[in-house]
């Protein structure tokens, strides 16, 4: 049933009459809305897609809601989504080429060009139809959000038609779609993901979508830029071959221009991200520049336009200057100058390169200096400025190229007094070189040539060499011109006025065209107005020629045609400048006499009316818009941008000057003199204030230095006070200890307990040292005694050994001997214990001696010294307090502080030297005590060895069965033996006596 229905729709031959297109579309819409099977709905949407081109109005009117419903409900089937998106695109898009090639394979570039339709009415109806269906689709903003969601699908048949549909919506209703995308969460981020798609068709159409999205919306431009758009776009340009790439590079460059133009935030982000440096390789050209493709020319033109966006005069001066500096540092300017001087470069690329170099150097001194040093690759080498000026004054060169050279010369001289001086210097007699062509010679040649466009360009270029530079205006008055052989030279100013006043010469040079005649005269009048404005000396030179003022009044008073009204207005401006900047040095042409002349021959009201012709001219407002001279044709090249600023500045003051009476003039002069006097007084006060500011600054620096020194002094005083407090604490502790020691000494030695504290403290050091020496001697005596005892024990050991040997030889010994040995061993043990107690007592005494020595070393800071320190500290504090109130005495008080600090340092050094001496004495005593301890340790070791030997011997005796006697029994035996010997000796003596 379903297939039979579609056969009827798609071209079958049923028996009944054929249904109309509207009826078929109605049936298909019913099928889409009512069918429950996905396949039936898919086939119906496919049929609507095929009919959407031929029956665009019917499909759009009846099926749009159903198609949107399909997008909402059938998200799981990519095929029906693709059909629905293609159908919506067909009814919304106005691109006839796309409608014809919808079924064909998509182009790789993704770039779609509009082919104009022959029938304009039909084309307009088609466009209105697209806007109508776009409004219907956008009636619900959720439809755009739904479309953004579908773009997340990776399926090609969904993503690609979704991108094209959103692009068509943006073309028809850009602002409304931008608003919805801007408030949609992650809306811009989803679109940026298209640039990362691996399928070139989607990526390239994504570029076209972003181009439409970023038009005229700064907020979206910022979001796209911060989504890393610059990095991605520059990577694509590099991958596609830079300037040699295809249309994809063009699309990327157009998107970059959209993101950066008139968007200071993105421009700053582009500069700070070092993306300017990545532009340099774009402009690398080889030696052979012939045969450039049209696409390469387009790409390079857009690249140059991108550079100009970054340094455009309409940007803020700070941002422009920063970008100009970056372009010079990365070598981009040098690369552009290489293209400028290269051969074989197409004319339109050369013209745009000149315009780009112009804006890169405009107002940047370092870039202007570099440009002045560039030489053309000729033999001999010529400066690039000279080569460019040769093109400007050559009437065979294209008009746009000559305008570009003039703009470059203007930018070179903009805020460049050094360059202005160099150009004017080439006209002065002392610097003219007959063997070379200079910029001044080319300008003079163009100024007086037969080509009116060369006259105008040379006059404007020379006027820019004088712009806001009084010195060069005066220097240019020295220029002399040789008019013909045998005649004296005339000044440049005189020659310009002669050409103006001699109409027959102008006619011969003007190619018999009114426009050309006017163009030459306008150029010369602009030069003269710029030259003599704000330069009284030039005004005097101009008025010195008796023919100039009658010529100007005659031109202003005549009733000429429409073409001459601009010349009349400029003549009125020139005469008004002569009045306003007149210093009354010429008696016949003072301010008052010139105003009287105007009133008699012209009339003040008529003069002001003629003066207003300048600003009312239709070309004046066009030239005032931007610095670059852009004109549709040479005949419309009349006004210079900088000259329009001068006219705006002078028109009002000249009008006031003409209407002022002599009395008002005198009053104004008096006011000026008074103001000058006031100004001189103000200047004197300013100088005085400036000197006082300098002195105050110096005093502030001195105060800050002295405050720093004061803080350092405070810190040092605080440290010294803490040290003094520590000394006081140590002194009090030592005084208490010495008080106890003095009481013990007085009881042992019979000294009086009422001895004065001052004498005790003074004699403390020597008494303590003598006491320590006596204790050391006592230790030495004890050490000698212990050595004696040790030798006695050695002899006892030897005696024991001998007794053991004798007992072994005799074959046995009595139990009494063993008992004596045991007693001797016990006696030795008791002695060893007593000696250990003595050693521990000696160690305790040694620690006490060390502690006393440390106390003695810290004792030198006496109470008298502490009181002296306190006095000095108070003196320092008083000086520091005086510093904050009396600025004039800061240096003296600082010197006093330094002297006091030096005294404290000397006292501290003295105390440290005393401590060092005491430390040396203490070290010596510690060494002696350490040696005594070492000897005592050795003695203990020997005693331990002896005990061990005695124990071993006694054990051997026990093993042999001998009885070991103690030491007391052996001593008793020795005493009994000595008594028996004495008795025997007495008996022998008695016998002998008998």
Secondary structure by P-SEA (a helix, b strand, c coil): caaaaaaaaaccccccccccaaaaaaaaaaaaaccccaaaaaaaaaaaaaacccaaaaaaaccaaaaaaaaacccccaaaaaaaaaaaaaaccccaaaaaacccccccccbbbbbbbccaaaaaaaaaaaaaaaaaaaccaaaaaaaaaaaaccccccaaaaaaaaaaaaaacaaaaaaaaaaccaaaaaaaaccccccaaaaaaaaaaaaaaacccaaaaaaaaacaaaaaaaaaaaaaccccccaaaaaaaaaaaaaccccaaaaaaaaaaccccccccccccccccccccaaaaaaaaaaaaaaaaaccccccaaaaaaaaaaaaaaaaaaaaaaaaacccccaaaaaaaaaaaaaaacccaaaaaaaaaccccccccccaaaaaaaaaacccccaaaaaaaaaaaaaaacccaaaaaaaaaaacccccccccccaaaaaaaaaccccaaaaaaaaaaaaaaacccaaaaaaacccccccccccccccaaaaaaaaaacaaaaaaaccccaaaaaaaaaaaaaaaaaaacccaaaaaaaacccaaaaaaaaaaaccccccaaaaaaaaaaaaaaaaaacccccccccaaaaaaaaaacccaaaaaaaaaccccccccccccccccccccccccccccaaaaaaaaacaaaaaaaaaccaaaaaaaaaaaaaaaaaaaaaaaaaaaaaaaaaaaaaaaaaaaaaaaaaaaaaaaaaaaaaaaaaaaaaaaaaaaaaaaaaaaaaaaacccccccaaaaaaaaaaaaaaaaaaaaaaaaaaaaaaaaaaaaaaaaaaaaaaaaaaaaaaccccaaaaaaaaaaaaaaaaaaaaaaaaaaaaaaaaaaaaaaaaaaaaccccaaaaaaaaaaaaaaaaaaaaaaccccaaaaaaaaaaaaaaaaaaaaaaaaaaaaaaaaaaaaaaaaaaaaaaaaaaaaaaaaaaaaaaaaaaaaaaaabbbbbcaaaaaaaaaaaaaaaaaaaaaaaaaaac
